[in-house]
Amino acid sequence: MSTRPSALPSRQRLLLSLGGLLALLLLWAAGIGLLGQDLAMARLFAPGQALPSLAHLIADNQLTLHTLVSLRRVAVGLFWALVFGIPLGLAIGLSKRLESATSGAFQFLRMVSPLSWMPIAVMLFGVGDAPIYFLLSFAAVWPIILNTSAGVRQLDARWLMLARSLSATRTEILWKIVIPGSLGHILTGLRLAIGIVWIILVPCEMLGVSSGLGYFILDTRDRLAYSELMAVIVLIGALGFTLDATAQRLHRRWGRGR
């Protein structure tokens, strides 16, 4: 007898999600209220200040360019992470020797914070988008490699034996069995990569660039526009939530049952 809980209806899930967001908003307001008793400046970060500022920034189109630039950087970083991560993950999953030869080095590199490479990235690529692309790709490639290789290893060996018995070529086995059978794990790696990239995007955009949400946070700090600073933080959370929800929807549609 299965003990797995049944899925909640979509409307109930939506109501619970909205309830959680409302609770977060109330906690935000309560925390600012407590801090505001001892620190008057804290009131500038309150929801009553930040949310109108966010609406004003959106209405005036002041955040459009910065948002599009940040999303472009995320897309480029994920693209290169997929280009390098999926083939490496497939190769590692299919070869025990390659897995043994690379596991130590990859685990070592994976545990180094991507932000630690910021000075080296600037020295190698200069100031601009190039070091940001490098840092985002470096951060995103590891979950893709690990999940892709795990997806290959969980394949039923009988599928591969059947394909070989039918004289399937290596290319046919790769495209007809290995990749479709690993797609759920690949999409899981992509979702994890999106979360990592979105987290480190803001500090990466403080590398001397003149656009992006991270740059806009520095700009609001320098202008002492604290309500706008908090508004951008809310926007970053909303965009990250949307990206993760999109990745989760892709996983539900293409990853299950493959």
N, C-alpha and C positions, 0 to 999 in steps of 0.2 A: 504494500500500500504506500503510495507516494505521500510524503510529508511536505512537499513543496507548496507554498501558499498560492492560492489562485490570484490571477491578475485582477487589479482593480479596474472598474469601468473608467473610460477616458474622462468623463465629466467629473468623477470623484477625484481622479488624479489631478485634474486641473484645479479644482477647488482646494485640494490640499496644498498644491504648489503655491497658489495665490495666498493661502493662509500663512505659509512659511515666509513668503516675501513680506507680508504685512507685519508678521512678528519681528522680522529683521528690521523693518522700518521703525517700529516702535522701540526696539532696543537701541537703535541709532539715536532716536530723539531722546530717550531716557539717559543714555550715556552722555550726550552733549549737555543735557540739562544738569547732570551732576557735575561735570567738569566746569560748566559755565558759572557755578557758584564761586569757584576759586580763581578761574581764569576767564576773564571777559572775552578774550579773543576766540575762545572755543565756540562761542555762539555763532561765529561766522561760518562754521562748518555744519550747522544744524540743517535738517531737511528743509525747513522753511526758507533757508537762504539758498541752499544748493539746487533744489529742484526748480525754482523759478529761474535761476541762472542758467540751468541746463536748457530749459525751454527757450530762453532768450538767445542762447548761443546757437541752438538748432534753427530757430526762426530766422536769425540773421545770417545763416549759412557760414558761420565762423569756424565750425568744426568739420565741414565737409571735406576740405582739402586734407586736413590732418588725418581724418578717419580713412580716407581712400588711400593715402600714402602708407599708413600703418597696415591696412589690409593687403596692399600690394606686397609689402615686405614679408608679411606672413605667408602669402601665397608662393612667393619666390623661394623662401626658405623651406617650405614644405615640399615644393616641387623637387628641389635638389636632394632633399632628404629621401624622398621616394625613389628618385633616380638611382641613388647609391644604395639605399637601405634594402629595397626589395630584392635586387639581384644578389646582394651579399647574404641576406637572410635565406634566400632559396638555396644558395650554394652551401651555406653552413648547415642547413637542415638536411641536405642530401648527402653530405660528406662528413663522416665521423672524424676523419683525420683533419679536415679543415676546421671543424669545430674545436678540436683539441688544440690546434695550433693557434687559433685566434682568440679563444675564450679569455685567456689571461690578459692579453693586451687590450681587448675590447672592454673588459670589466674595469681595468685600470683607467682607461680614457673616459669611460662612462661616469666614473665617480668623481672626475674633476669638474668642478662647476664651470659651465660655459662662460660665465662672467669673468673667470680667471684668465681667459684668453683675450680679454678686451685690449690690453696694451699691445700684445703681440699682433692682434688683428689690425690695429691701427697702424703699427709699424710696417706690416706687410702690404696692406691694401690702401693705406691712406685714410683720410677723413671722407665720409660720404656713405653711400648705401652699401658698398662692397663689404666692409667689415661687418655690417649688420647682417647681410645675407649669410656670411660665413658663420657667425655666431648662432643664428637661428637654425641653419642647416645642421651644424654640429650638435646642437641641443636636441633636434628632432630625430636625428638618424638612429639613435640607439633604441628607443622603443619600437621603431619600425623593424630594425634588424632582429631584435630579440623575439618579437611576436611573430614575424614571418618565419623564422627558423622553428619556433615552437609549433606553428601551424603545419609545417612540413613534417615534423617528427610525429605529429599525432595522426597522420594519414594511415588508413588501414593498409597494411602491407599487401593484402590480398588484391587490392585494386591495381597496384603496381605489377604484381605477378600476373594478373589477368591481362593487363595491357601488353606485357612482354610476350605472353603466350600467343597473343594475336598479332605479333610482329610489329607492334607500334614503335615508331622511332622515338628518340629522346625528345625531339621537339614536340611530337604529338603527346607524349606523356606529360611534358611540362605544361603545355597549354590546355590539355583536356582533363588532366587529373590533378597535378600538383597545385597549379595556381587556383583553379576553382575550389579545390578542397581546402586551401589555406586562406581563402578570401576573408573569412570571418576574422581570423587572427590578424590579417593585414589591416583590416579596417579598425580593429581594436587598437593596434599600434598607431594608426593614423589619429585616432581620437586622443590617445595619450600624448602624441606628439603635438597636437593642436593646443592642448592644455599647457604643456611645457613652453612652447613657443610664445604663447600669449602672455605667460607670466614674465618671461625674460625680455619681452619686446620693449617695455617701457624703459628699463635701464639701458638697453642697447641704443635706444633713440636719444640718449643723453651723450652721445659720442661726437658732438659738434655738428649735428645736422640741423637744418633750419625748418623742418616740418615733421609731422607725426605727433601722435598723442603724448609720447614721452617728452618731446620738445615742448608741447603746449603746457604740460605740467610745470616745467621749469619756467616757462614764460609767465604763467599765472603767479608762481611764487615770487619772481622778481618784481612783478607789478603789485604784489601784495593783494591780489584778487583771490582771496581764500575761498569765497563762495564758488567762483568759477573753477578753482582747483578741485574742490569736492565734487562739482558737477562733472568734471572730466573723469574722476574716479568712478562715479556712478555709470557714466557712459562706457568706460572700459569694462566694468563688470557686466553690463547689459550685452555688449558686443561679444564678450567671451562666452556668456551664457548661450547666445544665439549660435555661435560657432560650434559649441559642444553639442547643442541640441541637433544641429544639422548633421554632425558626424554620427550621433546616436541614431538618427533617422536612417542614414545611409546603412549603418550596420544592421538595423532591423530589417531593411528592405533587401539588402544584397548579401549579408553575411550569414544569416541563420539558415541552417539546413543545406549549406553548400558542401 
